[in-house]
Each structure stands twice: as structure tokens, then as C-alpha cells.
Amino acid sequence: MIANWDQFLLPYQQAVSELKVKLRGIRKQFENRNERPPIEFVTGRVKPVASIKEKMLRRHVAEERLEQDMQDIAGLRIMCQFVEDIYDVVDLLRRRTDLTILEERDYIHNEKPSGYRSYHIVIEYPVQLVSGEKKILAEIQVRTLAMNFWATIEHSLNYKYQGDFPEELSGRLQRAAEAAFKLDTEMSEIREEIQEAQQYMTPQHHDSSSTGQSKEE
């Protein structure tokens, strides 16, 4: 039996605090280089004790196996503007030496039946305690703002209906998820067209094209 939940969760709280600082630091580094950061913002939380106990029952997780079998006690969420930013962030995380990626689940192009989309990464992260180093599991979810909006609403409804959605509502949620992804795709295409136009309108291109006479002349 876990006699002291506060003590048990302390390393997870420390991990979330440290990882939030580090992940937000990625954004700051891009800004200092005058580059657009792939990260919009970062949030994090430690799963409440009641949620841990509920999931233990639902997933048949034994208490002595909790640290190994429950991957999302510590959870980080990275929000991005564009879908392509998600994969840039994943590449950045793969190159880090202060964490170890154990598992990746791409729900962006392999969405769940509900319509849910996100990129999940399970990591092993070393926390330095007064008693020594402790490696814990944490889950990082990387998603666009549109995906996060849908997931937040779906989570609220899921809580209300206890996961048993009426068929008509379930269908509407799936269609809303598809509409959100279409919005993401459209915004990415608009961004690409703007970037191409900006490249065409650079001073270098303008100077080189203005050396000859125009058709009007």
C-alpha cells in the first residue's frame, strides 16, 4: 500500500516542473535566433490521486507495478501552430540527451476511432533527489491548437457521459475532429503559400528582376 501519496508523487512533480522549464526554453532559444519557434506554449500536470486510483482499477494495474505500468502520472503537453511543427518538436526531443524516449504513438495520421489526434511520447526522465537519482516515466503530448481545442471539449463531455456517448453525439464529435484537422491542413497550405510569396518578393529577387526593361517600357 502507498501510505503517503504526497511523498510518492514528489518526484513526478519535480519532473514536470523541470521539463516545463526545459521545453519552454526551446521556444526561447528559437526566439533569440530570430526564428519562428515550433512550440507555441507548454503545460504540465501530475495526475490527481483519485484519477490514478480510477485508472489502476480500470486498467488492472497493481500498486507495486504503478511506477512501471502507468506512463502518464507525469504529463506534459506541447502546443504547436502547425501540424509540421509537431514533427519538428518530436525531432528536437529525439536529439536530447537529458531524457530517453521509450515509445512513440502517432495519432495525427492514425487518429483514434473517436477522432482524437495527438502525438504521444513516453519518456524516461532522471530526477535528482536527496536520496539519489530516480528515473520516472512521463508522457509528452504534442498537438496543434485545433487538436487541443477538440480534445479539451471531448474530455469534458467524456467526463459528463462517463465515456458512453450517444451515437449521434459521437458522430458529431468525429466530424468536428475531421473539420479541425482540415483547418490545420488548410492553415499549413496558406502558410506555405505566404512563405513562397515572401521568397519571391525578397529584395535580391526584386533587384535581379529589375535590371532589365519592363514590358511596359
Secondary structure as GFF3:
##gff-version 3
##sequence-region A 1 217
A	DSSP	alpha_helix	5	32	.	.	.	ID=ss1
A	DSSP	beta_strand	41	46	.	.	.	ID=ss2
A	DSSP	alpha_helix	49	59	.	.	.	ID=ss3
A	DSSP	three_ten_helix	63	65	.	.	.	ID=ss4
A	DSSP	alpha_helix	66	69	.	.	.	ID=ss5
A	DSSP	beta_strand	74	80	.	.	.	ID=ss6
A	DSSP	alpha_helix	83	94	.	.	.	ID=ss7
A	DSSP	beta_strand	100	106	.	.	.	ID=ss8
A	DSSP	beta_strand	119	129	.	.	.	ID=ss9
A	DSSP	beta_strand	132	144	.	.	.	ID=ss10
A	DSSP	alpha_helix	145	161	.	.	.	ID=ss11
A	DSSP	alpha_helix	167	200	.	.	.	ID=ss12
A	DSSP	alpha_helix	203	209	.	.	.	ID=ss13
###
